[in-house]
Amino acid sequence: MRIDKYLKVARILKRREVGKQLALNERLFINDRVAKPSSEIKAGDVITIAFGHREIKVLVKEVRDSASKQQAFEMYEVLEEKKEELV
């Protein structure tokens, strides 16, 4: 499955277009490599998303074409979440 679609189905991001823009701006990584919007993901991959002052790292547990809200939270596990303090 494409990473931009996975982020939407797993409800990590609200819109697929946001995932696409993050990838185009090199703020989306799969296993510590810069991802393209069309990059394929599979179970066991680690996705890192860099927002403005926040970074989140998740482990892909399973890949589904569609998921209910409860199923979406079972598709991944948050490994790390960093927030930078503004001075």
VOBA-1610 file (N, C-alpha, C; in pm, whole numbers, padded with zeros to 5 digits, always signed):
BEGIN
Met+00084-00118+00000Met+00000+00000+00000Met+00089+00124+00000Arg+00044+00228-00067Arg+00117+00355-00069Arg+00117+00417+00070Ile+00226+00484+00104Ile+00236+00542+00238Ile+00134+00652+00262Asp+00106+00735+00160Asp+00008+00842+00181Asp-00131+00785+00210Lys-00166+00674+00143Lys-00295+00610+00169Lys-00297+00542+00306Tyr-00187+00477+00343Tyr-00180+00411+00473Tyr-00201+00511+00587Leu-00136+00626+00579Leu-00149+00727+00685Leu-00293+00772+00700Lys-00368+00777+00590Lys-00509+00816+00593Lys-00594+00703+00652Val-00574+00581+00602Val-00654+00466+00649Val-00630+00440+00797Ala-00505+00452+00843Ala-00471+00428+00984Ala-00509+00546+01072Arg-00557+00653+01011Arg-00600+00774+01081Arg-00487+00843+01158Ile-00368+00832+01104Ile-00254+00906+01159Ile-00263+01050+01108Leu-00305+01065+00982Leu-00330+01196+00923Leu-00475+01198+00875Lys-00534+01316+00874Lys-00675+01326+00833Lys-00694+01318+00683Arg-00598+01372+00607Arg-00613+01375+00462Arg-00491+01315+00393Arg-00517+01246+00284Arg-00410+01184+00206Arg-00318+01290+00146Glu-00373+01403+00109Glu-00295+01512+00050Glu-00188+01563+00147Val-00217+01562+00276Val-00118+01605+00376Val+00001+01510+00375Gly-00025+01381+00366Gly+00082+01282+00357Gly+00166+01301+00232Lys+00099+01333+00123Lys+00170+01357-00002Lys+00262+01477+00010Gln+00213+01586+00070Gln+00294+01707+00086Gln+00411+01684+00181Leu+00390+01609+00287Leu+00500+01578+00379Leu+00610+01501+00305Ala+00571+01408+00222Ala+00669+01329+00147Ala+00743+01416+00045Leu+00671+01501-00024Leu+00734+01587-00124Leu+00831+01686-00060Asn+00807+01723+00066Asn+00895+01814+00138Asn+01000+01741+00221Glu+01017+01611+00195Glu+01115+01525+00262Glu+01102+01528+00414Arg+00977+01517+00462Arg+00949+01514+00604Arg+00884+01382+00645Leu+00890+01285+00555Leu+00831+01154+00576Leu+00936+01048+00543Phe+00959+00956+00638Phe+01064+00856+00621Phe+01010+00717+00647Ile+01061+00621+00572Ile+01032+00479+00596Ile+01166+00414+00626Asn+01178+00355+00744Asn+01303+00290+00787Asn+01423+00383+00768Asp+01407+00508+00810Asp+01511+00612+00806Asp+01555+00651+00665Arg+01471+00626+00565Arg+01498+00670+00427Arg+01385+00762+00384Val+01418+00868+00312Val+01317+00961+00265Val+01217+00886+00177Ala+01088+00910+00203Ala+00983+00841+00130Ala+00919+00932+00025Lys+00873+00872-00082Lys+00793+00942-00182Lys+00647+00910-00150Pro+00552+00990-00200Pro+00411+00959-00171Pro+00370+00819-00217Ser+00436+00768-00321Ser+00400+00637-00375Ser+00481+00522-00315Ser+00566+00551-00217Ser+00647+00446-00154Ser+00556+00340-00091Glu+00591+00214-00114Glu+00512+00104-00060Glu+00557+00072+00083Ile+00461+00042+00168Ile+00492+00003+00305Ile+00437-00137+00330Lys+00495-00200+00432Lys+00450-00334+00472Lys+00463-00346+00622Ala+00406-00449+00678Ala+00414-00472+00822Ala+00561-00482+00864Gly+00595-00418+00974Gly+00732-00419+01023Gly+00810-00294+00990Asp+00760-00214+00896Asp+00827-00088+00862Asp+00809+00015+00974Val+00906+00104+00986Val+00898+00214+01083Val+00884+00343+01003Ile+00776+00416+01031Ile+00749+00542+00962Ile+00781+00656+01058Thr+00857+00755+01010Thr+00887+00875+01087Thr+00825+00994+01015Ile+00747+01073+01090Ile+00680+01190+01034Ile+00730+01312+01109Ala+00785+01409+01037Ala+00835+01532+01097Ala+00738+01646+01067Phe+00668+01692+01171Phe+00580+01807+01159Phe+00663+01931+01195Gly+00602+02045+01215Gly+00674+02166+01249Gly+00771+02149+01364His+00723+02137+01486His+00808+02120+01604His+00783+01986+01671Arg+00737+01890+01594Arg+00701+01760+01649Arg+00744+01651+01554Glu+00786+01540+01609Glu+00824+01425+01529Glu+00762+01301+01592Ile+00705+01216+01509Ile+00642+01094+01559Ile+00697+00975+01480Lys+00721+00867+01551Lys+00775+00745+01490Lys+00678+00632+01523Val+00628+00563+01418Val+00532+00455+01438Val+00579+00327+01369Leu+00541+00215+01428Leu+00569+00083+01373Leu+00442+00033+01304Val+00454-00008+01179Val+00340-00060+01104Val+00316-00204+01150Lys+00201-00229+01210Lys+00168-00363+01257Lys+00094-00443+01150Glu+00006-00376+01076Glu-00065-00443+00967Glu-00111-00340+00866Val-00140-00387+00746Val-00183-00301+00636Val-00321-00349+00591Arg-00417-00256+00587Arg-00554-00286+00542Arg-00598-00181+00442Asp-00686-00219+00349Asp-00738-00123+00253Asp-00837-00026+00315Ser-00909-00070+00417Ser-01002+00017+00488Ser-01009-00033+00632Ala-01049+00058+00721Ala-01054+00021+00862Ala-01151+00112+00937Ser-01220+00053+01034Ser-01304+00134+01122Ser-01212+00209+01218Lys-01269+00296+01298Lys-01188+00374+01391Lys-01109+00283+01486Gln-01173+00182+01541Gln-01107+00090+01633Gln-00998+00009+01561Gln-01027-00039+01442Gln-00930-00117+01366Gln-00810-00032+01327Ala-00833+00098+01301Ala-00725+00188+01260Ala-00617+00197+01368Phe-00657+00204+01493Phe-00561+00215+01602Phe-00483+00085+01625Glu-00533-00025+01572Glu-00464-00153+01583Glu-00363-00174+01470Met-00363-00084+01371Met-00275-00098+01255Met-00133-00051+01281Tyr-00111+00025+01388Tyr+00022+00078+01415Tyr+00044+00092+01565Glu+00171+00111+01601Glu+00209+00133+01740Glu+00305+00253+01742Val+00275+00350+01828Val+00361+00468+01840Val+00486+00427+01918Leu+00602+00443+01856Leu+00728+00407+01919Leu+00788+00525+01994Glu+00775+00644+01935Glu+00840+00762+01993Glu+00769+00887+01945Glu+00759+00985+02035Glu+00700+01113+01998Glu+00783+01223+02063Lys+00838+01310+01980Lys+00923+01419+02030Lys+00856+01552+02003Lys+00866+01639+02100Lys+00817+01777+02083Lys+00930+01870+02121Glu+00960+01965+02033Glu+01064+02064+02062Glu+01003+02179+02139Glu+01072+02221+02243Glu+01027+02335+02322Glu+01064+02465+02250Leu+00972+02557+02242Leu+01002+02688+02185Leu+01050+02780+02295Val+01157+02850+02268Val+01214+02940+02370Val+01172+03082+02343
//
